Amino acid sequence: MELVVMELFLLIVVVSIVVNQKGTSTLFNYQDVDVVGVASAYIGYLALAVLSHVHIRGLFPFPPPLARLVTILHIVSIPLLIFIWMNSIEKRLLSKRCYSLFSWVQGALLVLFSVASFVDLMLNRLYVFSWEQMIRGGWGIPLMLGLSTFFVLVELGSALVKWKLIEWHERAIMVLTALFLLFSLILFETFRQPYMLSLSSAFMLLLSFLSWQRKELLLDWLTRIPNNQAFQGALKHAIDSNSHKTILLLDIENFRLLNERYGEDGGDAILYSFAGFLKATYEQAEVFRIGGNRFVLMFPLLTHNELVREVNLIKDKTAKGCSIGEMQVSFHVNIAIVEIPLMKNTVDEVVESLSFTMTEIKEKRRQPVIIFNQKLTGVRQRRLDILSILRKALMEQDMIQVYFQPIMDVDDNKPVAAEALMRLQDERMGIISPGEFIPLAEQAGLISMYTEIMLQKVCAFLIAHPSIQERLSHVSINIVAEDLAVGDIACKLLDILSQKGIDAKKIGFEVTESMVLSSNPIVAKSWQALQDMGVRFFLDDFGTGYANLESLVNLPFDVVKIDRSVVSNTTNSYELLSLIAGMLQRLGKEVIAEGVETLEQLEMVKSNRISYVQGYHFSRPLPPGEFLSWLEASSAD
């Protein structure tokens, strides 16, 4: 009676858990474990066990034929449960080929045993029943126990073969499950009672449910492949076990534009399709979606030829694209590649190396595929050093230096304004150019703080030298879209001018062409607030290919600065310079030519009626003291 009560209790508990999980989570969508199969097999085993033991205990006797059928069904349900359970574990451990082979062999043995058992209902050879319809002899039970033991040993062997690739908590569950089941089968053979089998199965099944539920938390909600947390865990495991791996970071380029064009549903369809392709194609790799439009493939260490083949597969797939409704959408993927172990061989080092390599791809725009190597190690280390210096300089602002380059009136060769240029001075690395540290400051979210410091230093210079304000119409400072996108930046900059007592008209902000394309409403609001107070805006680097004529006409730029690449372009006798200068003059724009370095360039600028120039022909950027001396000398001429 106690056995029946226990089995009924276990049946109720497991059914309740399964129903609850099915109603409250996506656990049953977990692709690597047949949760429904294992749970259903266990529920079926318990249901048959209850029926069989109700008859055996005399609580509800069955007619002899039905009693025999229920008993054999109960016996067959034991290896069936163990087969489904062990098979679901082997599916995660073995390659597709090995899994198919082992699954076929085990399945064939189970089918043969099941057919023989049911045929024996008429022969009474495998299972010899007493007149009370209880088994008292035959080879049926030993065969069942042997077959079940074989299934457990196959799972245990698979776990041992893949031991290093399995996380510790999964190792524990796999080994404990195998040992508990083996021990239960031994007790079953010894005492012919399924107490231990029912209890141990329930206990290990509950542990497995918890493990599978934890796996669910490591799955990406959209693509149903492991997420960034899972990648971090797999990477740590690979590093701890000193495994040699080839890791590919895949970034779908311009995914924001795809989202805008096809809508979020269309973007999700692209991600889902691409994830499905990766999972189906790269059986030997671990596939992750680490966020947004980025995926990771983690292979065993690949040879060069293998790597080329895998990369070409990805290119072919993305070139063909995926279907969104009736449309076929192709897209481009950048691929950053890192091979581990690295020098320090830490998770942070690998992740930073992948991110750095992807940044290199996007900045260079020449190679969609880059492998992280020793050369990039030096570049990455320099960038990390500069990032450290950037943070240090915010505390020690003497490291941030201001250089000034004059803007000249070509009619009388007199300075009329100046551009303030930032330099970063470090004891070990020397002077670091803006071309290196400005992009890093933008990426690190530090640029607006540097703009504030720059404005404070320029204001302090103008206060210390009042004659500069009289001689120069303004001093301009470079500013980026990220600056104006900070909600309160306009107030902060205007507060600095107010506190320093500097007329806002004496300050100009130079913005790049790429910033013209920004549709951020905060940028527009900040721009307007500064302009209302008299701050002048200059369109910098015009001619590099971003700005359009509509923006040039509609946005209230006071001055347009023609980029040095146009000024130094001698193709067709400076025809590009002539075309751009003529267009700007017809639009009524004041023009400054940047990068004038030779007399020939100066003469061409003059011949195109450009009144103002800036460049090494007159002066390189100078520190404050030298700039003051240069101004004195230019006044004396």
SEGU-188407 format. One record per residue (C-alpha): x, y, z; residue number from 1. Coordinates in Angstrom, 2 decimals. Example, Ala and Ser with C-alpha at 12.3 -4.5 7.8 and 13.67 -1.06 7.14 Angstrom:
<sites>
12.30:-4.50:7.80:1;
13.67:-1.06:7.14:2;
</sites>
This chain:
<sites>
0.00:0.00:0.00:1;
2.85:2.39:0.87:2;
4.37:1.82:-2.59:3;
1.11:2.76:-4.34:4;
0.72:5.90:-2.20:5;
4.32:6.94:-2.90:6;
3.93:6.44:-6.66:7;
0.64:8.36:-6.70:8;
2.31:11.20:-4.79:9;
5.25:11.27:-7.22:10;
2.85:11.19:-10.16:11;
0.91:14.17:-8.84:12;
4.12:16.12:-8.11:13;
5.68:15.56:-11.55:14;
2.44:16.26:-13.44:15;
1.99:19.48:-11.44:16;
5.53:20.63:-12.19:17;
5.19:19.87:-15.90:18;
1.83:21.66:-16.18:19;
3.16:24.65:-14.25:20;
6.32:24.89:-16.37:21;
4.36:24.56:-19.58:22;
2.05:27.37:-18.55:23;
4.62:29.81:-17.19:24;
7.75:29.54:-19.32:25;
9.22:28.57:-22.66:26;
11.05:25.64:-21.11:27;
9.49:23.23:-23.60:28;
11.08:25.11:-26.48:29;
14.58:24.25:-25.31:30;
15.97:22.60:-28.40:31;
18.73:20.44:-26.93:32;
16.69:18.47:-24.40:33;
13.53:16.42:-25.02:34;
11.88:17.66:-21.83:35;
8.40:16.63:-22.94:36;
9.64:13.16:-23.87:37;
11.44:12.55:-20.56:38;
8.58:13.91:-18.46:39;
5.94:11.99:-20.42:40;
7.93:8.75:-20.20:41;
8.28:9.15:-16.42:42;
4.59:9.97:-15.99:43;
3.71:6.94:-18.13:44;
6.04:4.74:-16.09:45;
4.45:5.91:-12.82:46;
0.90:5.48:-14.13:47;
1.62:1.90:-15.22:48;
3.46:1.23:-11.94:49;
0.40:2.37:-9.97:50;
-1.92:0.17:-12.04:51;
0.40:-2.84:-11.72:52;
0.87:-2.46:-7.97:53;
-2.85:-1.85:-7.36:54;
-3.45:-5.26:-8.93:55;
-0.53:-6.97:-7.13:56;
-1.67:-5.63:-3.74:57;
-5.17:-6.88:-4.43:58;
-6.69:-3.40:-4.20:59;
-8.28:-3.69:-7.64:60;
-7.66:-7.09:-9.28:61;
-7.62:-7.23:-13.08:62;
-8.70:-10.11:-15.28:63;
-5.68:-12.35:-16.12:64;
-5.14:-11.09:-19.72:65;
-5.35:-7.43:-18.63:66;
-3.13:-8.09:-15.60:67;
-0.45:-9.62:-17.84:68;
-0.68:-6.72:-20.32:69;
-0.36:-4.07:-17.60:70;
2.60:-5.90:-16.03:71;
4.49:-6.18:-19.32:72;
3.69:-2.54:-20.18:73;
5.12:-1.57:-16.78:74;
8.29:-3.60:-17.41:75;
8.75:-2.16:-20.92:76;
8.18:1.40:-19.62:77;
11.35:1.16:-17.48:78;
13.90:0.82:-20.33:79;
11.75:3.19:-22.42:80;
12.04:5.88:-19.71:81;
15.76:5.33:-19.31:82;
16.33:5.30:-23.10:83;
14.49:8.60:-23.65:84;
16.23:10.16:-20.65:85;
19.74:9.03:-21.53:86;
19.17:9.76:-25.21:87;
18.28:13.39:-24.46:88;
21.63:13.77:-22.68:89;
23.59:12.04:-25.44:90;
22.02:14.40:-27.97:91;
23.78:17.32:-26.27:92;
27.14:15.55:-25.94:93;
27.71:13.65:-29.16:94;
28.23:14.81:-32.73:95;
25.23:14.40:-35.00:96;
26.77:11.35:-36.67:97;
27.67:9.56:-33.41:98;
24.35:10.46:-31.84:99;
22.42:9.07:-34.81:100;
24.41:5.81:-34.70:101;
24.04:5.25:-30.95:102;
20.40:6.31:-31.01:103;
19.63:3.88:-33.84:104;
21.37:0.96:-32.09:105;
19.70:1.60:-28.75:106;
16.33:2.22:-30.35:107;
16.56:-1.03:-32.31:108;
17.36:-2.99:-29.15:109;
14.45:-1.36:-27.32:110;
12.05:-2.17:-30.18:111;
13.23:-5.80:-30.28:112;
12.80:-6.13:-26.52:113;
9.33:-4.53:-26.64:114;
8.14:-6.72:-29.53:115;
9.48:-9.86:-27.82:116;
7.75:-8.86:-24.57:117;
4.35:-8.39:-26.17:118;
4.67:-11.54:-28.28:119;
5.42:-13.38:-25.02:120;
1.89:-12.57:-23.81:121;
0.90:-15.66:-25.80:122;
4.08:-17.75:-25.37:123;
4.63:-17.29:-21.61:124;
8.40:-17.91:-22.00:125;
10.15:-14.59:-21.28:126;
7.72:-13.86:-18.47:127;
6.42:-16.80:-16.46:128;
3.33:-15.83:-14.47:129;
1.95:-17.52:-11.38:130;
-1.75:-18.25:-11.01:131;
-2.04:-14.89:-9.13:132;
-0.73:-13.24:-12.37:133;
2.60:-12.26:-10.81:134;
5.92:-12.87:-12.55:135;
7.76:-15.79:-10.97:136;
10.37:-16.62:-13.61:137;
11.73:-16.18:-17.14:138;
14.41:-13.98:-18.72:139;
12.25:-10.91:-19.22:140;
13.26:-9.04:-16.07:141;
17.03:-9.73:-16.44:142;
16.84:-8.62:-20.10:143;
15.03:-5.43:-19.08:144;
17.62:-4.70:-16.40:145;
20.50:-5.47:-18.77:146;
19.07:-3.25:-21.50:147;
18.44:-0.42:-19.05:148;
21.97:-0.77:-17.67:149;
23.35:-0.60:-21.23:150;
21.48:2.67:-21.88:151;
22.88:4.16:-18.66:152;
26.43:3.07:-19.45:153;
26.26:4.62:-22.95:154;
25.24:7.95:-21.39:155;
27.94:7.69:-18.74:156;
30.57:6.87:-21.37:157;
29.47:9.85:-23.50:158;
29.77:12.13:-20.49:159;
33.26:10.86:-19.68:160;
34.43:11.29:-23.30:161;
33.18:14.91:-23.35:162;
34.12:15.53:-19.69:163;
36.28:18.62:-20.27:164;
33.61:20.30:-22.38:165;
30.85:19.95:-19.77:166;
30.22:22.51:-17.04:167;
30.68:21.23:-13.48:168;
26.99:21.34:-12.48:169;
26.04:19.35:-15.61:170;
28.79:16.83:-14.86:171;
27.35:16.33:-11.39:172;
23.80:15.80:-12.67:173;
24.89:13.44:-15.45:174;
27.06:11.30:-13.17:175;
24.57:11.28:-10.29:176;
21.73:10.36:-12.65:177;
23.73:7.42:-14.04:178;
24.85:6.20:-10.60:179;
21.39:6.54:-9.02:180;
19.78:4.64:-11.89:181;
22.41:1.89:-11.81:182;
22.02:1.53:-8.06:183;
18.22:1.45:-8.45:184;
18.45:-1.29:-11.08:185;
20.69:-3.36:-8.79:186;
18.18:-3.01:-5.94:187;
15.36:-3.87:-8.33:188;
17.16:-7.11:-9.28:189;
17.93:-7.92:-5.65:190;
14.54:-7.24:-4.07:191;
12.24:-7.10:-7.12:192;
10.80:-3.86:-5.76:193;
10.82:-0.51:-7.69:194;
10.93:1.73:-4.58:195;
14.41:3.01:-5.28:196;
13.86:3.31:-9.02:197;
10.78:5.47:-8.55:198;
12.35:7.66:-5.87:199;
15.73:8.12:-7.53:200;
14.11:8.80:-10.91:201;
11.89:11.47:-9.38:202;
14.77:13.05:-7.48:203;
17.11:13.17:-10.48:204;
14.32:14.30:-12.77:205;
13.62:17.24:-10.46:206;
17.31:18.13:-10.47:207;
17.34:17.87:-14.26:208;
14.30:20.14:-14.48:209;
16.17:22.74:-12.44:210;
19.21:22.38:-14.69:211;
17.08:22.67:-17.83:212;
15.32:25.69:-16.39:213;
18.71:27.29:-15.78:214;
19.53:26.56:-19.40:215;
16.39:28.43:-20.40:216;
17.75:31.57:-18.73:217;
20.83:31.24:-20.94:218;
18.80:31.25:-24.16:219;
18.16:34.29:-26.30:220;
14.42:35.01:-26.24:221;
14.14:35.61:-29.99:222;
16.48:33.21:-31.73:223;
16.40:30.39:-29.13:224;
20.17:30.05:-29.20:225;
22.47:30.64:-26.18:226;
22.84:34.28:-25.14:227;
25.75:36.46:-23.97:228;
25.68:35.01:-20.45:229;
26.02:31.54:-21.94:230;
28.90:32.75:-24.13:231;
30.71:34.18:-21.12:232;
30.31:30.85:-19.30:233;
31.45:28.79:-22.30:234;
34.42:31.10:-22.84:235;
35.45:30.85:-19.19:236;
35.18:27.08:-19.35:237;
37.33:26.98:-22.51:238;
39.95:29.21:-20.89:239;
39.98:27.28:-17.61:240;
40.46:24.01:-19.50:241;
43.20:25.62:-21.66:242;
41.29:24.70:-24.81:243;
42.42:25.93:-28.22:244;
39.53:27.68:-29.95:245;
38.79:29.87:-32.94:246;
36.17:32.48:-32.08:247;
34.28:34.48:-34.71:248;
32.34:37.63:-33.80:249;
29.72:38.35:-36.47:250;
28.22:41.83:-36.76:251;
25.36:42.52:-39.19:252;
26.32:45.89:-40.67:253;
23.85:48.80:-40.71:254;
21.25:46.74:-38.88:255;
19.59:49.91:-37.62:256;
18.86:50.87:-41.22:257;
17.42:47.40:-41.91:258;
15.14:47.87:-38.89:259;
14.03:51.25:-40.16:260;
13.34:49.96:-43.65:261;
11.62:46.67:-42.86:262;
10.33:47.42:-39.37:263;
11.20:45.66:-36.14:264;
9.34:42.52:-37.21:265;
11.44:42.42:-40.37:266;
14.62:42.95:-38.37:267;
13.62:40.15:-36.00:268;
12.97:37.89:-39.00:269;
16.51:38.54:-40.27:270;
18.03:37.75:-36.86:271;
15.93:34.60:-36.47:272;
16.78:33.36:-39.97:273;
20.51:34.07:-39.56:274;
20.60:32.32:-36.16:275;
18.85:29.30:-37.67:276;
21.40:29.18:-40.48:277;
24.33:29.34:-38.04:278;
22.93:26.61:-35.80:279;
22.06:24.30:-38.70:280;
25.32:24.87:-40.60:281;
27.97:24.84:-37.88:282;
27.38:21.64:-35.99:283;
30.96:21.58:-34.69:284;
30.70:25.13:-33.32:285;
28.92:26.65:-30.35:286;
26.57:29.40:-31.53:287;
25.59:32.44:-29.43:288;
23.68:35.67:-29.90:289;
25.47:38.09:-27.60:290;
23.14:41.02:-28.15:291;
21.50:43.12:-30.85:292;
22.93:42.26:-34.25:293;
25.97:40.36:-32.97:294;
26.55:36.62:-32.96:295;
29.49:34.46:-31.91:296;
30.73:31.14:-33.31:297;
33.17:29.22:-31.10:298;
34.99:26.47:-33.03:299;
37.70:24.02:-32.06:300;
40.94:25.54:-33.39:301;
40.60:25.85:-37.19:302;
43.34:25.65:-39.80:303;
43.64:28.54:-42.25:304;
41.83:26.61:-45.00:305;
39.03:25.59:-42.63:306;
38.62:29.17:-41.48:307;
38.44:30.45:-45.07:308;
35.77:27.86:-45.85:309;
33.62:28.81:-42.86:310;
33.91:32.53:-43.59:311;
32.93:31.98:-47.23:312;
29.88:30.02:-46.11:313;
28.74:33.01:-44.05:314;
29.37:35.42:-46.94:315;
27.38:33.23:-49.34:316;
24.46:33.02:-46.93:317;
24.30:36.76:-46.26:318;
24.63:37.53:-49.98:319;
21.58:35.34:-50.66:320;
19.84:36.90:-47.66:321;
16.56:35.80:-46.14:322;
12.89:36.16:-46.93:323;
10.74:38.86:-45.34:324;
7.28:38.30:-46.70:325;
7.68:38.27:-50.46:326;
11.00:40.14:-50.37:327;
14.48:38.61:-50.36:328;
16.76:40.76:-48.20:329;
20.53:40.44:-48.42:330;
22.87:41.96:-45.86:331;
26.56:42.27:-45.03:332;
28.36:40.78:-42.04:333;
31.69:41.93:-40.58:334;
33.73:39.15:-38.97:335;
36.30:39.64:-36.18:336;
38.38:36.54:-35.42:337;
40.33:35.69:-32.28:338;
42.20:32.48:-31.54:339;
42.69:31.40:-27.94:340;
44.65:31.00:-25.76:341;
45.90:34.61:-25.81:342;
48.71:36.12:-23.76:343;
46.85:36.72:-20.47:344;
44.10:34.33:-21.52:345;
41.29:35.84:-19.50:346;
37.64:36.29:-20.43:347;
38.02:40.07:-20.42:348;
41.06:39.92:-22.69:349;
39.26:37.74:-25.25:350;
36.09:39.86:-25.21:351;
38.09:43.10:-25.50:352;
40.14:41.62:-28.35:353;
36.99:40.68:-30.25:354;
35.47:44.10:-29.67:355;
38.70:45.87:-30.62:356;
39.06:43.86:-33.83:357;
35.47:44.68:-34.82:358;
36.18:48.36:-34.15:359;
39.22:48.13:-36.44:360;
37.02:46.68:-39.19:361;
34.49:49.48:-38.88:362;
37.10:52.21:-38.73:363;
39.23:50.95:-41.61:364;
36.29:50.02:-43.87:365;
38.69:48.11:-46.13:366;
38.53:44.60:-44.71:367;
35.26:43.00:-43.61:368;
37.27:40.18:-41.97:369;
40.23:40.71:-39.60:370;
42.10:38.18:-37.48:371;
43.42:39.49:-34.17:372;
47.23:39.08:-34.16:373;
50.40:40.34:-32.51:374;
50.40:43.55:-34.54:375;
46.91:44.36:-33.34:376;
47.96:43.47:-29.80:377;
50.30:46.48:-29.81:378;
47.65:48.77:-31.30:379;
45.07:47.54:-28.79:380;
47.46:48.06:-25.90:381;
48.18:51.61:-27.05:382;
44.46:52.33:-27.18:383;
43.98:50.90:-23.70:384;
46.86:53.08:-22.50:385;
45.29:56.15:-24.11:386;
41.92:55.35:-22.50:387;
43.68:55.18:-19.15:388;
45.36:58.53:-19.84:389;
42.02:60.06:-20.88:390;
40.49:59.17:-17.52:391;
43.58:60.33:-15.65:392;
43.59:63.67:-17.51:393;
40.09:64.46:-16.27:394;
41.57:64.50:-12.77:395;
44.86:66.13:-13.75:396;
43.72:68.75:-16.26:397;
47.22:70.10:-16.84:398;
47.63:67.09:-19.12:399;
45.04:68.64:-21.45:400;
46.78:71.31:-23.50:401;
45.40:73.89:-25.92:402;
47.21:74.78:-29.12:403;
46.14:77.64:-31.39:404;
46.34:77.88:-35.18:405;
45.65:81.27:-36.76:406;
43.10:81.90:-39.49:407;
44.42:84.47:-41.96:408;
42.89:87.14:-44.14:409;
44.63:86.63:-47.50:410;
44.10:90.24:-48.57:411;
46.44:91.71:-45.94:412;
48.07:88.55:-44.52:413;
46.80:89.37:-41.03:414;
45.34:86.92:-38.47:415;
41.61:87.45:-37.97:416;
40.67:84.42:-35.87:417;
42.09:81.18:-34.50:418;
41.15:77.56:-34.03:419;
41.82:76.01:-30.62:420;
43.09:72.44:-30.92:421;
43.32:69.98:-28.08:422;
46.46:67.96:-27.30:423;
46.97:65.34:-24.60:424;
50.34:65.34:-22.83:425;
51.57:62.27:-20.98:426;
54.98:61.83:-19.31:427;
55.50:58.39:-20.82:428;
53.70:58.62:-24.18:429;
54.41:62.27:-24.94:430;
51.92:64.36:-26.91:431;
48.95:62.38:-28.20:432;
47.16:63.75:-31.26:433;
43.38:64.36:-31.39:434;
43.12:61.83:-34.22:435;
43.97:59.12:-31.67:436;
42.25:60.18:-28.49:437;
39.07:61.96:-29.70:438;
37.46:58.77:-31.17:439;
38.35:56.88:-27.99:440;
36.90:59.66:-25.83:441;
33.69:59.45:-27.86:442;
33.49:55.66:-27.47:443;
34.14:55.91:-23.73:444;
31.49:58.63:-23.26:445;
34.07:61.18:-22.06:446;
33.98:63.64:-24.95:447;
31.49:66.12:-23.47:448;
33.67:66.51:-20.35:449;
36.66:67.25:-22.57:450;
34.67:69.83:-24.51:451;
33.79:71.60:-21.25:452;
37.44:71.58:-20.13:453;
38.55:72.84:-23.54:454;
36.09:75.74:-23.40:455;
37.22:76.63:-19.88:456;
40.86:76.71:-20.97:457;
40.12:78.84:-24.04:458;
38.09:81.26:-21.91:459;
40.92:81.44:-19.35:460;
43.37:82.24:-22.16:461;
41.15:85.03:-23.51:462;
40.70:86.50:-20.01:463;
44.44:86.40:-19.38:464;
45.10:88.20:-22.68:465;
42.36:90.78:-23.34:466;
44.17:92.07:-26.42:467;
43.46:88.76:-28.14:468;
39.73:89.44:-27.92:469;
40.29:92.78:-29.62:470;
42.52:91.44:-32.39:471;
40.64:88.23:-33.21:472;
36.99:88.02:-34.19:473;
36.64:84.64:-32.48:474;
38.32:81.44:-31.35:475;
36.70:78.23:-32.58:476;
36.56:74.86:-30.84:477;
35.78:71.49:-32.41:478;
32.62:69.81:-31.19:479;
31.00:66.45:-32.04:480;
27.40:65.27:-32.21:481;
27.85:63.31:-28.97:482;
28.52:66.61:-27.20:483;
25.27:68.24:-28.24:484;
23.32:65.01:-27.67:485;
23.88:65.39:-23.91:486;
20.67:66.97:-22.63:487;
22.13:69.76:-20.48:488;
25.34:70.43:-22.46:489;
24.13:73.77:-23.86:490;
23.42:75.06:-20.35:491;
26.83:73.89:-19.13:492;
28.70:75.56:-21.98:493;
26.75:78.81:-21.63:494;
27.35:78.75:-17.85:495;
31.11:78.52:-18.50:496;
30.97:81.57:-20.79:497;
28.86:83.47:-18.25:498;
31.12:82.60:-15.30:499;
34.24:83.56:-17.24:500;
32.67:86.76:-18.54:501;
33.33:85.91:-22.19:502;
31.07:87.26:-24.92:503;
29.47:84.22:-26.63:504;
30.14:85.86:-30.01:505;
33.86:85.39:-29.40:506;
33.40:81.60:-29.42:507;
32.71:79.39:-32.42:508;
31.99:75.69:-32.60:509;
33.23:73.68:-35.57:510;
31.06:70.69:-36.41:511;
31.87:67.93:-38.89:512;
29.78:67.07:-41.93:513;
28.68:63.78:-40.38:514;
27.03:65.72:-37.57:515;
24.87:67.52:-40.14:516;
23.10:64.23:-40.77:517;
22.14:63.80:-37.12:518;
18.37:63.94:-36.63:519;
18.61:63.80:-32.85:520;
16.13:66.39:-31.48:521;
18.40:67.02:-28.46:522;
21.21:68.03:-30.85:523;
18.95:70.49:-32.64:524;
17.71:71.95:-29.34:525;
21.24:72.37:-27.96:526;
22.40:73.91:-31.23:527;
19.58:76.45:-31.19:528;
20.16:77.38:-27.53:529;
23.83:78.13:-28.15:530;
23.15:80.05:-31.36:531;
20.50:82.17:-29.67:532;
23.20:83.41:-27.27:533;
25.49:84.40:-30.15:534;
27.75:81.34:-30.44:535;
28.81:80.88:-34.07:536;
28.74:77.52:-35.86:537;
31.19:76.48:-38.56:538;
30.77:73.56:-40.94:539;
34.13:71.78:-40.77:540;
35.80:69.42:-43.27:541;
33.40:70.29:-46.09:542;
34.09:68.22:-49.21:543;
34.71:64.86:-47.56:544;
31.40:63.51:-48.80:545;
28.72:63.59:-46.10:546;
26.85:66.88:-46.20:547;
24.13:67.47:-48.77:548;
23.15:70.80:-50.30:549;
19.79:70.86:-48.53:550;
21.50:70.69:-45.14:551;
24.04:73.29:-46.22:552;
21.28:75.70:-47.21:553;
18.86:75.07:-44.35:554;
21.21:74.80:-41.37:555;
22.38:78.19:-40.08:556;
26.15:77.91:-40.56:557;
28.05:81.19:-40.36:558;
31.13:79.83:-42.09:559;
32.07:76.77:-44.17:560;
35.61:75.37:-43.92:561;
36.78:73.54:-47.06:562;
38.70:70.39:-46.11:563;
42.45:70.13:-46.75:564;
41.85:67.18:-49.09:565;
40.09:69.56:-51.49:566;
42.72:72.29:-51.16:567;
45.57:69.86:-51.86:568;
43.77:68.10:-54.74:569;
45.73:69.12:-57.86:570;
43.66:66.96:-60.23:571;
42.52:69.02:-63.22:572;
44.30:72.11:-61.89:573;
42.30:72.45:-58.67:574;
38.98:72.20:-60.51:575;
37.28:70.60:-57.48:576;
38.34:73.54:-55.33:577;
36.97:75.97:-57.92:578;
33.63:74.15:-58.14:579;
33.12:73.99:-54.37:580;
34.26:77.56:-53.76:581;
31.97:78.88:-56.51:582;
28.99:76.98:-55.16:583;
29.52:78.20:-51.58:584;
29.89:81.80:-52.71:585;
26.68:81.61:-54.71:586;
24.98:80.33:-51.54:587;
26.29:83.39:-49.73:588;
28.54:81.44:-47.37:589;
31.74:82.78:-45.83:590;
34.56:80.37:-46.72:591;
37.80:79.30:-45.01:592;
40.27:77.06:-46.84:593;
42.00:74.59:-44.51:594;
45.36:72.92:-44.94:595;
47.05:75.56:-47.08:596;
50.70:74.51:-46.98:597;
52.31:75.86:-50.16:598;
52.44:79.14:-52.05:599;
50.82:77.43:-55.03:600;
47.84:76.41:-52.91:601;
47.58:79.93:-51.49:602;
47.53:81.44:-54.97:603;
44.81:79.03:-56.07:604;
42.76:79.91:-53.00:605;
43.12:83.62:-53.81:606;
42.24:83.06:-57.46:607;
38.98:81.45:-56.32:608;
38.18:84.54:-54.22:609;
38.45:82.72:-50.89:610;
39.29:85.38:-48.31:611;
40.37:83.29:-45.34:612;
42.87:80.45:-45.02:613;
44.35:78.25:-42.34:614;
47.41:76.06:-42.65:615;
51.11:75.41:-42.22:616;
52.00:77.98:-44.88:617;
51.36:80.60:-42.22:618;
51.71:78.65:-38.97:619;
51.37:75.23:-37.46:620;
49.24:74.90:-34.27:621;
51.17:76.59:-31.44:622;
51.08:76.38:-27.65:623;
49.73:79.54:-25.97:624;
53.12:81.21:-25.34:625;
54.39:80.65:-28.88:626;
51.04:81.72:-30.32:627;
51.23:85.04:-28.47:628;
54.77:85.59:-29.75:629;
53.66:84.74:-33.27:630;
50.80:87.26:-33.03:631;
53.22:89.96:-31.85:632;
55.55:89.20:-34.71:633;
52.71:89.29:-37.26:634;
51.62:92.69:-35.90:635;
55.11:94.08:-36.35:636;
55.25:92.97:-40.01:637;
</sites>
